[in-house]
Amino acid sequence: MTTEDVPATSEHGGSHSHVFLGEGHRRNERRVWLVIALTVSMMVIEIVAGTIYGSMALIADGLHMSTHAAAMLITVGAYFFARKHAQNRRFTFGTGKLGDLAAFASAVILALVALLIAYESFLRLASPVPISFGQAIAVAFVGLAVNLASAWLLKDDHHHHGHDHGHHDHGHDHGAPHAGGRDNNLRAAYLHVLADALTSVLAIAALGLGSLYGWIWLDPVMGIVGALVIARWSWGLVRDAGTVLLDYVPEGEDLPDEIREAIEADGDRITDLHVWQVGPGHHAAIVSIATACPRPLETYRAKLAHIHDLSHLTVEVDALEAVGAAAATSPGWR
């Protein structure tokens, strides 16, 4: 039996590097900081203006902005921690999945926000309160402008789709970013902003119609609609981040099939295969091969060199005779 980890150069010398951060990690971190600065600035302006002019609507929206900024801190904190500890060898496969952990936490917060909005909306339906339509619409428009600007900053410019199929040399630094990986951490921040923008749009529509026709009930109804949409987004984020954290290979991911096709094309057989994501655009694989004619490990590595997302590869080769002898002496052999 022969086993090999794919070699890679590293800033620590000849040892493996396990830096599996996503493409544009630093850029995304800077974008979130900009959104936090924009949100906090707007928060302070609204709270100060509301205090000076006695507007509870402005103060309430300012306090809402503070929770929005706190959610963004989870995102930027994950980026910072993952980058600072990227070379820490105690993280066996690097810190690339930390963003998915943060995204999962953000998704839970998003779900709680949806529940809170729904709860407040049902209370308003049961006990309607007077609405200062003009002031409320003005606040909603200001909030929408800030959220649209934030969404523009956080929008991912890259089209993510499976993984690349061009030629790739596995002698690269494992920390080199690859295209084709969804950054769930950035997506979580984007969904927080988008959820806020959605509530502003629905509020503007409800308040506008309410001021024209006196439909006070429309405002809480729109709140319930917004809560359902936000809950749907939250579930999608929980599902996608959770699959990464649990090393689940999602349906439609053809990386395992590609590995099998490449290795078994010459009659060799894969007896055990493990593939999992270790960061945005980065996958690791352990491939056990049974063959009647063992080849150099470099040959098997070369067969998989075209798969860009395969950032960390371990190959194990067993001669078929050895496999048969081991199986025959095994208590569980049938």
JORA-V753170 format. One record per residue. N is the residue number from 1. PSI is psi as a letter, one per 30 degrees, with the letter a starting at -180 (NA if undefined). Layout:
# JORA-V753170
n=N psi=PSI
n=N psi=PSI
This chain:
# JORA-V753170
n=1 psi=k
n=2 psi=k
n=3 psi=k
n=4 psi=k
n=5 psi=k
n=6 psi=k
n=7 psi=l
n=8 psi=k
n=9 psi=l
n=10 psi=l
n=11 psi=f
n=12 psi=g
n=13 psi=b
n=14 psi=f
n=15 psi=l
n=16 psi=k
n=17 psi=k
n=18 psi=h
n=19 psi=j
n=20 psi=h
n=21 psi=l
n=22 psi=l
n=23 psi=k
n=24 psi=h
n=25 psi=e
n=26 psi=e
n=27 psi=e
n=28 psi=e
n=29 psi=e
n=30 psi=e
n=31 psi=e
n=32 psi=e
n=33 psi=e
n=34 psi=e
n=35 psi=e
n=36 psi=e
n=37 psi=e
n=38 psi=e
n=39 psi=e
n=40 psi=e
n=41 psi=e
n=42 psi=e
n=43 psi=e
n=44 psi=e
n=45 psi=e
n=46 psi=e
n=47 psi=e
n=48 psi=e
n=49 psi=e
n=50 psi=e
n=51 psi=e
n=52 psi=e
n=53 psi=g
n=54 psi=h
n=55 psi=j
n=56 psi=f
n=57 psi=e
n=58 psi=e
n=59 psi=e
n=60 psi=e
n=61 psi=e
n=62 psi=e
n=63 psi=e
n=64 psi=e
n=65 psi=e
n=66 psi=e
n=67 psi=e
n=68 psi=e
n=69 psi=e
n=70 psi=e
n=71 psi=e
n=72 psi=f
n=73 psi=e
n=74 psi=e
n=75 psi=e
n=76 psi=e
n=77 psi=e
n=78 psi=e
n=79 psi=e
n=80 psi=e
n=81 psi=e
n=82 psi=e
n=83 psi=e
n=84 psi=e
n=85 psi=g
n=86 psi=f
n=87 psi=g
n=88 psi=j
n=89 psi=f
n=90 psi=f
n=91 psi=j
n=92 psi=e
n=93 psi=h
n=94 psi=a
n=95 psi=g
n=96 psi=f
n=97 psi=g
n=98 psi=e
n=99 psi=e
n=100 psi=e
n=101 psi=e
n=102 psi=e
n=103 psi=e
n=104 psi=e
n=105 psi=e
n=106 psi=e
n=107 psi=e
n=108 psi=e
n=109 psi=e
n=110 psi=e
n=111 psi=e
n=112 psi=e
n=113 psi=e
n=114 psi=e
n=115 psi=e
n=116 psi=e
n=117 psi=e
n=118 psi=e
n=119 psi=e
n=120 psi=e
n=121 psi=e
n=122 psi=e
n=123 psi=e
n=124 psi=e
n=125 psi=e
n=126 psi=e
n=127 psi=i
n=128 psi=k
n=129 psi=l
n=130 psi=k
n=131 psi=k
n=132 psi=j
n=133 psi=e
n=134 psi=e
n=135 psi=e
n=136 psi=e
n=137 psi=e
n=138 psi=e
n=139 psi=e
n=140 psi=e
n=141 psi=e
n=142 psi=e
n=143 psi=e
n=144 psi=e
n=145 psi=e
n=146 psi=e
n=147 psi=e
n=148 psi=e
n=149 psi=e
n=150 psi=e
n=151 psi=e
n=152 psi=e
n=153 psi=e
n=154 psi=f
n=155 psi=k
n=156 psi=k
n=157 psi=f
n=158 psi=k
n=159 psi=j
n=160 psi=k
n=161 psi=j
n=162 psi=b
n=163 psi=l
n=164 psi=l
n=165 psi=g
n=166 psi=l
n=167 psi=k
n=168 psi=k
n=169 psi=j
n=170 psi=g
n=171 psi=g
n=172 psi=l
n=173 psi=k
n=174 psi=f
n=175 psi=f
n=176 psi=k
n=177 psi=k
n=178 psi=l
n=179 psi=l
n=180 psi=g
n=181 psi=k
n=182 psi=k
n=183 psi=j
n=184 psi=f
n=185 psi=e
n=186 psi=e
n=187 psi=e
n=188 psi=e
n=189 psi=e
n=190 psi=e
n=191 psi=e
n=192 psi=e
n=193 psi=e
n=194 psi=e
n=195 psi=e
n=196 psi=e
n=197 psi=e
n=198 psi=e
n=199 psi=e
n=200 psi=e
n=201 psi=e
n=202 psi=e
n=203 psi=e
n=204 psi=e
n=205 psi=e
n=206 psi=e
n=207 psi=e
n=208 psi=e
n=209 psi=e
n=210 psi=e
n=211 psi=e
n=212 psi=e
n=213 psi=f
n=214 psi=g
n=215 psi=i
n=216 psi=e
n=217 psi=f
n=218 psi=e
n=219 psi=e
n=220 psi=e
n=221 psi=e
n=222 psi=e
n=223 psi=e
n=224 psi=e
n=225 psi=e
n=226 psi=e
n=227 psi=e
n=228 psi=e
n=229 psi=e
n=230 psi=e
n=231 psi=e
n=232 psi=e
n=233 psi=e
n=234 psi=e
n=235 psi=e
n=236 psi=e
n=237 psi=e
n=238 psi=e
n=239 psi=e
n=240 psi=e
n=241 psi=e
n=242 psi=e
n=243 psi=e
n=244 psi=e
n=245 psi=e
n=246 psi=g
n=247 psi=h
n=248 psi=k
n=249 psi=j
n=250 psi=l
n=251 psi=k
n=252 psi=f
n=253 psi=j
n=254 psi=g
n=255 psi=e
n=256 psi=e
n=257 psi=e
n=258 psi=e
n=259 psi=e
n=260 psi=e
n=261 psi=e
n=262 psi=e
n=263 psi=e
n=264 psi=g
n=265 psi=e
n=266 psi=g
n=267 psi=f
n=268 psi=l
n=269 psi=k
n=270 psi=k
n=271 psi=f
n=272 psi=k
n=273 psi=k
n=274 psi=k
n=275 psi=k
n=276 psi=l
n=277 psi=k
n=278 psi=g
n=279 psi=l
n=280 psi=j
n=281 psi=g
n=282 psi=k
n=283 psi=l
n=284 psi=l
n=285 psi=k
n=286 psi=k
n=287 psi=j
n=288 psi=k
n=289 psi=k
n=290 psi=k
n=291 psi=k
n=292 psi=f
n=293 psi=i
n=294 psi=k
n=295 psi=l
n=296 psi=k
n=297 psi=e
n=298 psi=e
n=299 psi=e
n=300 psi=e
n=301 psi=e
n=302 psi=e
n=303 psi=f
n=304 psi=g
n=305 psi=f
n=306 psi=f
n=307 psi=j
n=308 psi=e
n=309 psi=f
n=310 psi=j
n=311 psi=f
n=312 psi=j
n=313 psi=k
n=314 psi=k
n=315 psi=k
n=316 psi=k
n=317 psi=k
n=318 psi=k
n=319 psi=k
n=320 psi=e
n=321 psi=e
n=322 psi=e
n=323 psi=e
n=324 psi=e
n=325 psi=e
n=326 psi=e
n=327 psi=e
n=328 psi=e
n=329 psi=f
n=330 psi=k
n=331 psi=f
n=332 psi=g
n=333 psi=k
n=334 psi=NA
